[in-house]
Amino acid sequence: MPLKKIAAVFTILLGFSVVITACRTPNSETQTLVGYDVIKLRRAAVMPFLAGNTAMNADDRVRPALDCTMMEFCQEVSTLGSGAEKVLTREIQRAMELKLDYKVAPLARSVDIFDDLPQNRTVDTPRQIAQRFGKAMGADHVILGSVWRYQDRTQDTGASVAFTVYLLEVDNGRRVWRGKFDKTQHALSDDLGDAGAFFQKGARWLSAEELARFGIEQVMQSFPETVE
């Protein structure tokens, strides 16, 4: 093969490898309570996201996170970038409106109600707060979210986002669905299994906000079907 053709092929392969190693997109995990693949939902409200305790939110199989006190469940964490809770709240609200339309309470009202809600962080649990919030909103279901990592890309690593969202029944506090997302964006060449999702996002590094939006899209794919 002529030297010029070899050089051209090498340039093409090099450019493709740069795109491939730009980033890889993440996966998520969800859990729906048995028998709740389809739920009766009249009105839902999104409670503003909470800054979460890393250890408490990462795995709640030993002790259900929603039954810990707000003080145990929430804490100031160094891995949260500025505005993380607002970004996640906005994105889950948007996703819920796309799915449920008029059945979702306006976010501005949800924020006002939550800010005025009586809370005793040493006694109240997230489940209790969500029920109190839902009743004040006139909702029968509440989305409760917790974010414990939200970091933009640095020279050493890609964006990193970790959050959990819960769907609760207001009357009894039952958790009927949970979506969890916990990923740091790495080079696609480290794991070609994510190639499909990677190219859907334009084969590029994502910001923390974009990664959070992608995570919400992923977990919402398993959100229960709803009927009146």
ZISULUR-V843942 format. One record per pair of residues at least 6 apart in sequence whose ideal C-beta (glycine too) atoms are under 8 Angstrom apart, sorted by the first residue. I is the first residue (numbers start at 1). GAP is how many residues later the second one is. Records with the same first field share a line. If there is no record, write none. Layout:
I: GAP ; GAP
This chain:
17: 172
19: 184
20: 167 ; 168 ; 169 ; 183
21: 166 ; 167 ; 168
22: 165 ; 166 ; 181 ; 182 ; 183
23: 135 ; 162 ; 163 ; 164 ; 165 ; 175 ; 178 ; 180 ; 181 ; 182 ; 183
24: 161 ; 162 ; 163 ; 164 ; 166 ; 167 ; 170 ; 171 ; 174
25: 160 ; 169 ; 172 ; 173 ; 175 ; 176 ; 181 ; 189
26: 155 ; 157 ; 158 ; 159 ; 168 ; 171 ; 185 ; 188 ; 189 ; 192
27: 156 ; 167 ; 191
28: 151 ; 152 ; 153 ; 155 ; 187 ; 190 ; 191
29: 150 ; 151 ; 152
30: 147 ; 148 ; 149 ; 150 ; 189 ; 191 ; 192
31: 146 ; 147 ; 149
32: 144 ; 145 ; 146 ; 190 ; 192
33: 141 ; 142 ; 143 ; 144
36: 140 ; 141 ; 188
37: 187 ; 188
38: 186 ; 187 ; 188 ; 189
39: 102 ; 137 ; 185 ; 186 ; 187 ; 188
40: 100 ; 186 ; 187 ; 188
41: 59 ; 62 ; 99 ; 100 ; 185 ; 186
42: 61 ; 97 ; 98 ; 186
43: 60 ; 61 ; 62 ; 94 ; 95 ; 96 ; 97 ; 98
44: 52 ; 56 ; 59 ; 60 ; 61 ; 95 ; 96 ; 97 ; 98 ; 99
45: 59 ; 60 ; 65 ; 88 ; 89 ; 92 ; 94 ; 96 ; 97 ; 98
46: 43 ; 46 ; 47 ; 50 ; 58 ; 59 ; 61 ; 64 ; 96 ; 97 ; 99
47: 63 ; 67 ; 82 ; 83 ; 86 ; 95 ; 96 ; 97 ; 98
48: 37 ; 38 ; 41 ; 62 ; 63 ; 66
49: 35 ; 36 ; 37 ; 39 ; 40 ; 43 ; 96 ; 97 ; 98 ; 114
50: 20 ; 23 ; 24 ; 35 ; 76 ; 94 ; 95 ; 96 ; 97
51: 23 ; 24 ; 25 ; 26 ; 29 ; 33 ; 34 ; 95 ; 96 ; 97
52: 21 ; 22 ; 23 ; 25 ; 94 ; 95 ; 96 ; 111 ; 112
53: 19 ; 20 ; 21 ; 22 ; 24 ; 95
54: 23 ; 25 ; 94 ; 95 ; 108
56: 9 ; 12 ; 16 ; 17
57: 8 ; 16 ; 89 ; 91 ; 105 ; 107
58: 90 ; 104 ; 124
60: 6
65: 8 ; 61 ; 81 ; 99
66: 7 ; 59 ; 60 ; 61 ; 64 ; 78 ; 100 ; 102 ; 107 ; 109
67: 58 ; 60
68: 57 ; 58
69: 52 ; 53 ; 54 ; 55 ; 56
70: 49 ; 50 ; 51 ; 52 ; 54 ; 55 ; 56 ; 59
71: 50 ; 51
73: 52 ; 53 ; 73
74: 47 ; 72
77: 71 ; 72
79: 69 ; 70 ; 71 ; 72 ; 81
80: 67 ; 68 ; 69 ; 70
81: 69 ; 70 ; 71 ; 127
84: 63 ; 66 ; 124 ; 128
85: 62
87: 63 ; 121 ; 122 ; 125
88: 57 ; 59 ; 62 ; 75 ; 124 ; 128
89: 18 ; 22 ; 56
90: 17
91: 121 ; 122 ; 125
92: 51 ; 53 ; 73 ; 124
93: 11 ; 14 ; 17
94: 122
95: 121 ; 122 ; 125
96: 8 ; 47
97: 7
99: 121 ; 124
100: 126
103: 123
105: 32 ; 33 ; 34
109: 28
110: 23 ; 27
113: 20 ; 23 ; 24
114: 19
117: 12 ; 15 ; 16 ; 19
118: 14
119: 10
126: 18 ; 20
127: 41 ; 46 ; 48
128: 45
130: 12 ; 14 ; 36 ; 38 ; 40 ; 43
131: 11 ; 37 ; 39 ; 40 ; 42
133: 9
134: 6 ; 7 ; 8 ; 34 ; 36
135: 35
139: 31
140: 29 ; 30 ; 31
141: 26 ; 27 ; 28 ; 29 ; 35
142: 25 ; 26 ; 28
143: 22 ; 23 ; 24 ; 25
144: 21 ; 22 ; 24
145: 18 ; 19 ; 20 ; 21
146: 17 ; 18 ; 19
147: 14 ; 15 ; 16 ; 65
148: 14 ; 15
149: 11 ; 12 ; 13 ; 14 ; 33
150: 10 ; 11 ; 12 ; 13 ; 58 ; 62
151: 8 ; 9 ; 10 ; 57
152: 7 ; 55 ; 56
153: 6 ; 32 ; 52 ; 53 ; 54 ; 55
157: 27 ; 28 ; 29
158: 26 ; 27 ; 28 ; 47 ; 48
159: 25 ; 26 ; 46 ; 47 ; 48 ; 49 ; 51 ; 52
160: 23 ; 24 ; 25 ; 48 ; 51
161: 20 ; 21 ; 22 ; 47 ; 50 ; 51 ; 54
162: 19 ; 20 ; 21
163: 17 ; 18 ; 19 ; 49 ; 52
164: 14 ; 15 ; 16 ; 17
165: 13 ; 14 ; 15 ; 51 ; 54
166: 9 ; 11 ; 12
167: 8 ; 9 ; 10 ; 11 ; 56 ; 57
168: 6 ; 7 ; 8
169: 7
176: 48
177: 45 ; 46 ; 47
179: 39 ; 40 ; 41 ; 43 ; 44
180: 39
181: 34 ; 35 ; 37 ; 38
183: 28 ; 32
185: 20 ; 21 ; 26
188: 6 ; 7 ; 10 ; 15
201: 9 ; 13
206: 8
